[in-house]
């Protein structure tokens, strides 16, 4: 019973955080709620006794969102106030109905006899981290390496974009100073 209550609690809060991410017009609000949603997703891993994945979720993904937060503060004008108005009431009603339908399906799934089983069940002799390492570095080695390369490319691209913007802003400010001196 405890697991079910915790699951529904984390589900509601995670969906709330991600809906703020999607519906907010302020980039900083959206990124803050995205980071919060990533932290609450880690709660699912802790409920499933996958502590390693829960900690990795918090450290890696929330850290990545915080890096995105930093880039967002550099790229967007955060000083202007954005007046948020709810204009799409149909969208909110549609999302509420779909969420209610999803909750009904989740609650009714055990009654229909839906049974999910892991492809690689953990043995009693191995720990969570050992089983994860075995699966990740045998069956999923190529996707793991490709995702590492993609993250490296994204990080380098972000640095290049910021450095180009800083160079152009420095150049524009120097040109403006020269025009003032003339």
C-alpha positions in Angstrom: 0.0 0.0 0.0 2.9 2.3 0.8 4.4 1.9 -2.6 1.1 2.6 -4.4 0.6 5.9 -2.4 4.2 7.0 -3.0 3.9 6.1 -6.7 0.7 8.2 -7.1 2.3 11.0 -5.1 5.4 11.1 -7.2 3.3 10.8 -10.4 1.1 13.7 -9.6 4.0 16.0 -8.6 6.1 14.9 -11.6 3.2 15.6 -14.0 2.6 18.9 -12.3 6.3 20.0 -12.6 6.5 19.0 -16.2 3.2 20.7 -17.0 4.6 23.9 -15.5 7.6 23.3 -17.8 5.5 23.1 -20.9 2.9 25.8 -20.0 5.2 28.5 -18.6 6.2 31.4 -20.7 9.2 32.3 -18.5 12.2 30.3 -19.4 13.6 30.3 -15.9 10.3 29.0 -14.4 10.3 26.3 -17.0 13.9 25.2 -16.3 13.3 25.3 -12.5 10.3 23.1 -12.8 12.1 20.8 -15.2 14.9 20.3 -12.6 12.3 19.6 -9.9 10.6 17.1 -12.2 13.9 15.3 -12.7 14.4 15.1 -9.0 10.9 13.6 -8.5 11.5 11.1 -11.2 14.3 9.7 -9.1 11.7 8.9 -6.5 10.4 6.2 -8.9 13.8 4.5 -8.9 14.0 4.6 -5.2 10.6 3.0 -5.0 11.8 0.2 -7.3 14.9 -0.4 -5.1 17.2 0.9 -7.8 19.1 3.3 -5.6 22.0 3.6 -8.0 19.8 4.8 -10.8 17.9 7.2 -8.5 21.2 8.8 -7.4 22.4 9.0 -11.0 19.1 10.5 -12.0 19.5 13.3 -9.5 23.2 13.9 -10.2 23.3 13.6 -14.0 20.0 14.8 -15.2 19.3 17.5 -12.6 22.9 18.7 -13.1 22.3 18.8 -16.9 19.2 20.9 -16.3 21.1 23.2 -14.1 23.7 23.7 -16.9 20.8 24.4 -19.2 19.5 26.8 -16.6 22.8 28.6 -16.7 22.8 28.8 -20.5 19.2 30.1 -20.3 20.2 32.9 -18.0 22.9 33.9 -20.5 20.7 33.7 -23.6 17.4 35.1 -22.5 16.6 38.5 -21.0 15.6 37.5 -17.5 15.1 41.0 -16.3 11.7 41.6 -18.0 8.6 40.4 -16.3 6.3 38.1 -18.1 2.6 38.3 -17.4 1.3 34.8 -17.6 -2.3 34.4 -18.6 -4.1 31.1 -19.1 -5.6 31.5 -22.6 -5.9 27.9 -23.6 -8.6 26.5 -21.3 -9.4 23.8 -23.8 -5.8 22.5 -23.5 -6.0 22.4 -19.8 -9.3 20.6 -19.8 -8.0 18.1 -22.4 -4.9 17.4 -20.3 -7.0 17.0 -17.2 -9.3 14.5 -18.9 -6.3 12.6 -20.4 -4.6 12.5 -17.0 -7.8 11.2 -15.4 -8.1 8.5 -18.1 -4.4 7.5 -17.5 -5.0 7.2 -13.8 -8.0 5.0 -14.4 -6.0 2.8 -16.7 -3.1 2.5 -14.2 -5.5 1.6 -11.4 -7.4 -0.9 -13.5 -4.3 -2.6 -15.1 -3.9 -5.1 -12.3 -7.6 -6.0 -12.6 -7.1 -6.9 -16.3 -4.3 -9.2 -15.5 -1.4 -7.1 -16.9 1.8 -8.5 -15.7 5.2 -7.1 -16.6 8.5 -9.0 -16.1 12.0 -7.8 -16.5 14.1 -9.3 -19.4 17.1 -9.6 -17.1 15.8 -10.4 -13.6 18.2 -9.6 -10.9 19.7 -12.6 -9.1 19.9 -12.9 -5.3 23.7 -13.2 -5.5 24.3 -10.0 -7.4 23.6 -6.4 -6.3 21.7 -3.7 -8.1 24.9 -2.0 -9.3 26.5 -5.3 -10.5 23.4 -6.3 -12.5 23.2 -2.8 -14.0 26.9 -2.9 -15.0 26.5 -6.4 -16.5 23.6 -5.4 -18.7 24.9 -2.0 -19.6 28.4 -3.1 -20.7 27.3 -6.3 -22.5 24.0 -5.8 -24.2 23.8 -2.0 -24.3 27.4 -1.0 -24.8 27.0 0.7 -28.2 24.0 2.9 -27.2 25.8 3.8 -24.0 28.9 5.0 -25.9 26.7 6.8 -28.5 24.9 8.7 -25.8 28.2 9.7 -24.3 29.4 11.0 -27.6 26.1 12.9 -28.1 26.4 14.5 -24.7 30.0 15.5 -25.5 28.9 17.1 -28.8 26.1 19.0 -27.1 28.4 20.3 -24.4 30.9 21.5 -27.0 28.1 23.1 -29.1 26.8 25.0 -26.1 30.3 26.3 -25.4 30.8 27.4 -29.0 27.4 29.1 -29.1 28.0 31.1 -26.0 31.5 32.1 -27.0 30.2 33.3 -30.4 27.5 35.4 -28.7 30.0 36.8 -26.2 32.4 37.7 -29.0 29.7 39.5 -31.0 28.5 41.4 -28.0 32.1 42.5 -27.1 32.6 43.5 -30.8 29.3 45.5 -30.8 30.2 47.2 -27.5 33.6 48.2 -28.8 32.1 49.6 -32.0 29.7 51.6 -30.0 32.5 53.0 -27.8 34.4 54.0 -31.0 31.4 55.8 -32.4 30.9 57.7 -29.1 34.6 58.7 -29.2 34.2 60.2 -32.7 
